[in-house]
Amino acid sequence: MSSSSPTQARARRGATVVGAAAAGLAVWTVAVPVLGVEVTARAGEGEMVIGAPAVAFAGVVAALAGWGLLALLERAGARARTVWTRVALSVLVASLVPPMLQATTVAAGAVLVAMHVAVGAVIIASMGRTARSVPSSERSAALHPQAAR
């Protein structure tokens, strides 16, 4: 996204945060109120019902974490988009294991996995496009602020 300004990148990344929450909520809305699936997971000695607020919060947290990592990678190297995308895909794949292990029913597990995939797809597709190349002089100044003085 080298042709866009930092302000445009922030706006797109902000939209990605909202989109990630919306994607998770869309899956939850179809599964819970429409199809009647009770989305529950094991939590300690009991079970936890996964409600809309938790779904939205998880989407926002995941997107903000992705944004933070991308910002750090942009300051550290020219291959930020490539590295970020690989890390994001790895995190998405790893995030699919807990729902499969902790869901109380097959239907709940399927919904949890679908929510993870929906949120991850929005974040990876949208956030990755905002990656910008930082000139080496700016990267050096960001990594070594003492040397810039």
C-alpha positions as CSV (number, residue, x, y, z in Angstrom):
1,M,0.0,0.0,0.0
2,S,2.9,2.3,-0.6
3,S,0.8,4.8,-2.5
4,S,-1.5,5.5,0.4
5,S,-0.9,7.9,3.2
6,P,-0.4,6.8,6.9
7,T,-3.8,8.3,7.6
8,Q,-5.5,6.2,5.0
9,A,-3.7,3.1,6.4
10,R,-5.0,3.9,9.9
11,A,-8.5,4.3,8.6
12,R,-8.4,1.0,6.7
13,R,-6.9,-0.8,9.7
14,G,-9.6,0.7,11.9
15,A,-12.2,-0.6,9.5
16,T,-10.6,-4.0,9.6
17,V,-11.0,-4.0,13.4
18,V,-14.7,-3.3,13.0
19,G,-15.0,-5.8,10.2
20,A,-13.3,-8.5,12.2
21,A,-15.9,-8.1,15.0
22,A,-18.7,-8.0,12.5
23,A,-17.5,-11.2,10.8
24,G,-17.5,-13.1,14.0
25,L,-20.9,-11.7,15.0
26,A,-22.3,-12.6,11.6
27,V,-21.4,-16.3,12.1
28,W,-22.7,-16.2,15.7
29,T,-26.0,-14.6,14.6
30,V,-26.6,-17.3,12.0
31,A,-25.7,-20.1,14.3
32,V,-27.3,-19.0,17.6
33,P,-30.5,-17.1,17.0
34,V,-31.3,-18.4,13.5
35,L,-30.1,-22.1,13.7
36,G,-30.5,-22.5,17.5
37,V,-27.0,-23.8,18.2
38,E,-25.9,-23.4,21.7
39,V,-22.2,-22.3,21.5
40,T,-20.6,-23.6,24.7
41,A,-17.0,-24.4,25.6
42,R,-15.4,-26.1,28.5
43,A,-13.9,-23.6,30.9
44,G,-12.1,-25.0,34.0
45,E,-14.5,-27.3,35.8
46,G,-17.6,-26.0,34.0
47,E,-18.9,-24.7,30.7
48,M,-19.1,-21.2,29.3
49,V,-21.7,-20.0,26.9
50,I,-20.1,-17.9,24.2
51,G,-22.3,-14.8,23.7
52,A,-22.2,-12.0,21.2
53,P,-20.2,-9.6,23.4
54,A,-17.4,-12.2,23.8
55,V,-17.4,-12.8,20.0
56,A,-17.2,-9.1,19.2
57,F,-14.5,-8.6,21.9
58,A,-12.4,-11.5,20.5
59,G,-12.6,-10.1,17.0
60,V,-11.5,-6.6,18.1
61,V,-8.6,-8.0,20.2
62,A,-7.4,-10.2,17.4
63,A,-7.5,-7.4,14.9
64,L,-5.7,-5.0,17.3
65,A,-3.0,-7.6,17.9
66,G,-2.5,-8.0,14.1
67,W,-2.3,-4.2,13.7
68,G,0.3,-3.9,16.4
69,L,2.4,-6.7,15.0
70,L,2.2,-5.2,11.5
71,A,3.2,-1.8,12.8
72,L,6.2,-3.3,14.5
73,L,7.2,-5.3,11.4
74,E,6.9,-2.2,9.2
75,R,9.4,-0.4,11.4
76,A,11.8,-3.4,11.5
77,G,12.0,-4.6,7.9
78,A,11.1,-4.1,4.3
79,R,9.3,-7.5,4.1
80,A,6.7,-6.6,6.7
81,R,3.7,-7.8,4.6
82,T,5.2,-11.2,3.9
83,V,6.3,-11.9,7.4
84,W,3.1,-10.6,8.9
85,T,0.9,-12.7,6.5
86,R,2.9,-15.8,7.4
87,V,2.6,-15.2,11.1
88,A,-1.1,-14.3,10.8
89,L,-1.9,-17.5,8.9
90,S,0.1,-19.5,11.5
91,V,-1.8,-17.9,14.3
92,L,-5.1,-18.6,12.5
93,V,-4.3,-22.3,12.0
94,A,-3.2,-22.6,15.7
95,S,-6.3,-20.9,16.9
96,L,-8.5,-23.6,15.4
97,V,-7.2,-26.3,17.8
98,P,-8.7,-25.0,21.1
99,P,-12.3,-24.7,19.8
100,M,-12.1,-28.3,18.6
101,L,-10.9,-29.5,21.9
102,Q,-13.0,-27.3,24.2
103,A,-16.3,-27.2,22.4
104,T,-19.0,-29.2,24.3
105,T,-20.7,-30.4,21.1
106,V,-19.8,-30.9,17.5
107,A,-22.1,-28.1,16.4
108,A,-20.5,-25.7,18.9
109,G,-17.1,-26.7,17.7
110,A,-18.1,-26.1,14.1
111,V,-19.5,-22.6,15.0
112,L,-16.4,-21.7,17.0
113,V,-14.1,-22.8,14.1
114,A,-16.2,-20.9,11.6
115,M,-16.0,-17.8,13.7
116,H,-12.2,-18.1,14.0
117,V,-11.9,-18.5,10.2
118,A,-14.3,-15.6,9.5
119,V,-12.5,-13.2,11.8
120,G,-9.0,-14.4,10.6
121,A,-10.0,-14.1,6.9
122,V,-11.1,-10.5,7.4
123,I,-8.0,-9.6,9.3
124,I,-5.6,-11.3,6.9
125,A,-7.2,-10.1,3.7
126,S,-7.8,-6.5,4.9
127,M,-4.9,-5.7,7.2
128,G,-2.3,-7.3,5.0
129,R,-3.2,-4.9,2.2
130,T,-2.4,-1.9,4.4
131,A,1.2,-3.0,4.9
132,R,3.6,-0.3,3.7
133,S,7.3,-0.3,3.0
134,V,9.3,1.9,5.2
135,P,12.4,3.5,3.7
136,S,15.6,2.1,5.3
137,S,16.5,5.5,6.7
138,E,13.2,5.7,8.6
139,R,13.6,2.0,9.7
140,S,17.1,2.7,11.0
141,A,15.9,5.8,12.9
142,A,13.0,3.9,14.4
143,L,15.2,1.0,15.5
144,H,18.1,3.2,16.7
145,P,16.7,6.5,18.0
146,Q,20.0,7.4,19.7
147,A,21.8,7.3,16.3
148,A,19.3,9.7,14.7
149,R,20.4,12.5,17.0
